[in-house]
């Protein structure tokens, strides 16, 4: 097995971890035995939390969570934890403000990501800007959440920020869409000098030829910088006679030009198999949104939404998952190009 290292990321000695079970088959990713870690009706007024993102913070962990309210409208809620498994949530949804400090709440917000770049944490979500679009906000203390300009016009979803600048620019993955529940989609990357003006859009990956990602794909957790490139956990979707199925895939992007796919695993890393993944408000969904990773041990904890009803946790090691992706990689000319036509 190659010695793959996590780069430019601090050690997280208190991250959650559970050793690999004996007899693991098919992929080097295993579920936490006590899943789901967040169940239904977690707080007053919220029926379900899922598709959420977490990060190390101070001596513990913090997270932004998709809280599906009992009226059906999703908003972002804040949670804190000492072990990144047991969470305490603030009872009120996150209160966003504009640059003047005035209230500036989105109509709704769902599937948030949380990414630290330099000394600032950015929250990215899907919301409404006269159509499905990307909302963004920043914070340094998790007390004041200041909204910044929407990066794109409608329609777009699944925006994921890289955890550091590349060639001096912020980089953002996204999945252009249409106004409905998109039955298609590829991943693109865009760059910005200031988190306000976005351009130099490049195609990254197309939906795959394998069944599990044949309909559409989208970014998941923030990419992890490694000695092999950017490790990306993403979701792939297929259509069946019973509806969509969301699985988790893996790819490695070029470290300096992330529109170039170096390796792309032809197999899924995780697909709905457990009851909490197969049965729920939206059945058959494994939807990755965040990782916590330790640069010293190479351990990775992957957080994913389960059936639009729960939050699940899975584990892997960076050298094992990268080796598996490389061993089972299938790319095409579109994947490995600079993404221009």
C-alpha positions in Angstrom: 0.0 0.0 0.0 1.3 3.4 -0.9 2.0 6.0 1.8 -0.4 8.8 1.0 -0.3 11.8 3.2 -2.9 14.5 4.0 -1.4 18.0 3.4 -2.0 21.5 4.8 -4.4 20.2 7.4 -4.0 20.2 11.2 -3.9 17.1 13.4 -7.3 16.3 15.0 -6.4 13.9 17.8 -9.9 13.8 19.2 -11.7 13.0 16.0 -14.3 10.2 16.0 -13.0 6.8 15.0 -14.0 3.2 14.9 -11.6 0.5 13.6 -12.3 -1.4 10.4 -14.6 -4.4 11.0 -13.2 -7.8 10.1 -14.2 -9.2 6.8 -15.0 -5.8 5.1 -15.8 -6.3 1.5 -16.0 -4.3 -1.7 -14.7 -0.9 -0.6 -12.4 0.6 2.1 -15.2 2.6 3.7 -17.1 1.3 6.7 -20.1 2.6 8.7 -20.2 3.6 12.3 -21.8 0.7 14.2 -24.1 3.2 16.1 -25.5 4.9 13.1 -27.5 7.0 12.6 -25.8 9.6 14.9 -28.7 12.1 14.5 -32.2 10.7 14.5 -35.7 12.2 13.8 -37.2 15.1 15.8 -33.8 16.3 17.2 -35.1 19.6 18.5 -38.4 21.4 19.0 -39.8 22.5 15.6 -37.4 20.4 13.5 -38.6 17.0 12.2 -35.4 15.9 10.6 -31.7 16.8 10.3 -29.7 15.4 7.4 -27.2 16.5 4.6 -25.1 18.6 7.1 -21.5 19.6 7.5 -19.2 19.7 10.5 -15.6 20.9 11.3 -13.1 21.0 14.2 -13.5 24.1 16.3 -11.7 25.2 19.5 -11.5 22.1 21.7 -14.4 20.3 20.0 -16.5 20.4 16.9 -19.1 22.6 15.3 -21.6 22.0 12.5 -24.2 23.6 10.2 -27.2 21.4 9.8 -30.1 21.1 7.4 -33.0 21.3 9.8 -36.3 20.4 8.1 -38.8 22.3 10.1 -42.2 20.8 11.0 -43.7 23.2 8.5 -41.6 21.6 5.8 -39.3 24.6 5.2 -35.5 23.9 5.6 -33.1 26.2 7.3 -29.6 26.1 8.7 -29.1 25.3 12.3 -26.0 25.4 14.4 -24.7 22.5 16.5 -21.8 21.8 18.8 -20.2 18.6 20.0 -17.3 17.4 22.1 -16.9 14.1 20.2 -18.4 14.9 16.8 -21.0 12.2 17.4 -23.3 13.5 20.1 -24.6 16.9 19.1 -26.4 19.8 20.9 -28.3 22.1 18.7 -29.2 25.8 19.1 -33.0 26.0 19.2 -33.2 28.9 16.7 -32.1 28.8 13.1 -28.9 30.6 12.1 -29.6 34.3 11.9 -27.9 35.7 8.8 -27.2 39.4 8.4 -26.0 41.7 5.5 -22.7 43.6 5.6 -24.4 46.4 7.6 -25.4 43.9 10.3 -29.1 44.1 9.3 -31.2 40.9 9.3 -31.0 39.2 5.9 -32.6 35.8 6.0 -32.9 33.5 2.9 -36.3 32.2 2.0 -35.0 28.8 2.8 -31.6 27.0 2.9 -30.6 23.4 2.6 -27.7 21.0 2.2 -25.1 23.4 3.9 -21.4 22.9 3.6 -18.9 24.4 6.1 -15.3 25.1 4.9 -12.5 27.0 6.6 -10.2 29.0 4.3 -7.4 30.9 6.1 -9.1 32.5 9.2 -12.7 32.5 7.9 -15.4 29.8 7.9 -17.7 29.9 4.9 -21.2 28.4 4.9 -22.5 27.4 1.4 -26.1 26.3 0.9 -28.7 25.8 -1.7 -31.4 28.4 -1.6 -33.7 30.6 -3.7 -32.5 33.5 -5.8 -35.5 33.5 -8.2 -34.7 29.9 -8.8 -32.5 27.2 -7.3 -29.1 28.9 -6.5 -26.2 29.0 -4.2 -26.2 31.1 -1.0 -23.0 31.9 0.9 -22.1 33.5 4.3 -19.0 33.9 6.4 -18.2 33.9 10.1 -15.1 33.9 12.3 -16.8 33.4 15.6 -20.0 31.5 14.9 -21.9 34.3 16.4 -22.2 36.7 13.5 -23.1 35.2 10.1 -22.7 37.7 7.3 -24.1 36.8 3.9 -21.9 37.5 0.8 -22.9 37.8 -2.8 -24.4 34.8 -4.5 -21.7 33.3 -6.8 -24.0 32.4 -9.7 -27.4 33.1 -11.2 -29.9 30.3 -11.2 -29.9 27.4 -11.7 -27.1 25.8 -9.6 -26.7 23.4 -6.7 -24.1 21.4 -4.7 -21.5 24.1 -4.2 -18.4 23.0 -2.4 -15.4 25.3 -1.6 -11.8 24.2 -1.6 -10.1 24.6 1.8 -7.3 26.8 0.5 -6.6 29.1 -2.4 -5.1 27.6 -5.6 -2.8 29.8 -7.5 -4.0 32.7 -5.4 -7.7 32.1 -6.2 -10.6 30.7 -4.2 -12.0 27.6 -6.0 -15.6 26.4 -5.9 -17.2 23.2 -7.2 -20.8 23.4 -8.3 -23.4 21.5 -10.3 -25.4 23.6 -12.8 -29.0 22.4 -12.9 -32.5 23.4 -14.0 -35.4 24.7 -12.0 -36.7 21.3 -11.0 -35.3 18.2 -9.4 -32.6 18.0 -12.1 -32.5 14.7 -14.0 -29.0 15.5 -15.3 -25.8 17.2 -14.1 -22.0 17.4 -14.2 -19.5 19.0 -11.8 -17.8 22.3 -12.7 -15.2 24.4 -11.0 -15.0 28.2 -10.8 -12.5 30.6 -9.4 -12.6 34.0 -7.7 -10.0 36.5 -6.4 -12.3 37.8 -3.7 -15.3 35.4 -3.0 -17.5 37.9 -4.9 -16.7 37.7 -8.6 -16.6 34.2 -10.1 -15.3 33.2 -13.5 -12.9 31.0 -15.4 -15.5 28.2 -15.2 -14.1 24.7 -16.1 -15.8 21.4 -16.5 -14.5 18.8 -14.1 -16.5 15.5 -14.4 -19.4 14.2 -16.3 -22.0 11.8 -15.0 -20.5 8.3 -15.3 -21.2 5.3 -17.5 -21.7 3.0 -14.5 -25.3 2.6 -13.3 -24.8 4.2 -9.9 -23.8 7.6 -11.3 -25.4 7.4 -14.7 -28.0 10.2 -14.1 -26.1 13.0 -12.4 -23.3 13.7 -10.0 -22.5 16.5 -7.5 -19.9 17.6 -5.1 -20.0 16.3 -1.5 -17.4 17.0 1.2 -14.8 19.7 0.8 -11.8 18.2 -1.1 -9.0 16.9 1.0 -5.5 17.9 -0.1 -3.2 14.8 -0.3 0.2 13.9 -1.8 -1.8 12.3 -4.7 -4.0 15.3 -5.4 -7.4 16.5 -4.1 -9.4 13.6 -2.7 -13.1 14.3 -3.5 -16.0 12.4 -2.1 -19.0 13.1 -4.3 -22.5 11.7 -4.9 -23.7 9.8 -7.9 -27.3 9.3 -8.8 -29.1 6.7 -10.9 -32.7 6.3 -11.8 -34.6 3.1 -11.0 -38.3 2.0 -11.3 -38.6 3.0 -7.6 -37.0 6.4 -8.0 -33.5 7.9 -7.6 -30.7 6.2 -5.7 -27.8 8.3 -4.3 -24.4 6.7 -3.7 -21.0 8.0 -2.7 -18.1 7.9 -5.1 -14.5 9.0 -5.0 -12.1 10.8 -7.3 -8.7 12.5 -7.2 -8.2 15.9 -8.8 -5.0 17.6 -9.9 -3.5 19.6 -7.1 -2.9 22.8 -9.3 -5.6 22.4 -11.9 -8.6 20.7 -10.2 -10.6 20.6 -13.4 -8.3 17.7 -14.3 -9.4 14.4 -12.9 -6.4 12.2 -12.3 -8.3 9.1 -11.0 -12.0 8.3 -10.8 -13.3 5.2 -9.1 -15.6 3.2 -11.3 -17.2 1.6 -8.2 -19.2 3.3 -5.6 -17.6 3.6 -2.1 -20.9 3.5 -0.3 -24.4 2.8 -1.5 -27.7 2.5 0.4 -27.7 -0.9 2.2 -28.8 -0.2 5.8 -32.4 0.4 6.8 -31.7 4.0 7.8 -30.3 4.6 4.3 -33.0 2.7 2.4 -36.0 3.8 4.4 -36.9 7.4 5.2 -38.5 10.5 3.9 -36.6 10.1 0.6 -35.5 6.4 0.4 -32.2 5.1 -0.9 -29.9 8.1 -0.2 -26.3 8.3 0.9 -25.3 12.0 0.5 -21.8 13.1 1.6 -21.4 16.6 3.0 -18.3 16.7 5.2 -15.2 15.0 6.5 -13.1 15.4 9.6 -9.6 14.1 9.0 -6.4 13.8 11.0 -3.1 14.6 9.1 -1.0 12.5 11.5 -2.8 9.2 11.2 -4.6 9.6 7.9 -7.9 8.8 9.4 -11.0 10.2 7.8 -14.5 10.4 9.2 -17.1 11.0 6.5 -20.5 12.5 7.4 -23.4 11.8 5.1 -27.2 12.3 4.9 -29.3 9.1 5.1 -32.7 8.9 3.3 -33.3 12.6 3.9 -34.0 11.7 7.5 -30.8 11.1 9.5 -27.1 11.8 9.7 -24.7 8.8 9.3 -21.0 8.5 9.9 -18.5 6.3 8.0 -14.7 5.9 8.2 -11.7 5.2 6.1 -8.0 5.9 5.9 -6.5 8.2 3.3 -3.9 5.6 2.0 -6.5 2.9 1.7 -9.2 4.9 -0.1 -6.7 6.6 -2.4 -5.2 3.2 -3.3 -8.7 1.8 -4.0 -9.7 4.8 -6.2 -6.4 4.4 -8.2 -6.7 0.6 -8.5 -10.3 0.9 -9.8 -9.9 4.1 -11.8 -11.6 4.6 -15.2 -11.3 8.1 -16.8 -12.0 9.5 -20.2 -10.7 12.4 -22.3 -13.3 14.7 -20.8 -12.3 13.9 -17.3 -8.6 14.4 -17.9 -8.8 17.6 -19.9 -8.7 21.2 -18.7 -12.5 21.4 -19.0 -12.6 23.8 -21.9 -14.3 23.5 -25.2 
